[in-house]
């Protein structure tokens, strides 16, 4: 029985999968954050461009 516990504690084959999952989670969070930030910037740019078009044409938008 003690040999089983010793071999279980020395076994590191699952460590690589856990590390890859952690890296994937960090990269995924970074991509999600970048997409959110980019979406906010695009929305702001479109809103500013629309305001400029409306103000230059003299129409109420």
HELIX and SHEET records of a PDB file:
HELIX    1   1 UNK A    2  UNK A   10  1                                   9    
HELIX    2   2 UNK A   13  UNK A   57  1                                  45    
END                                                                             
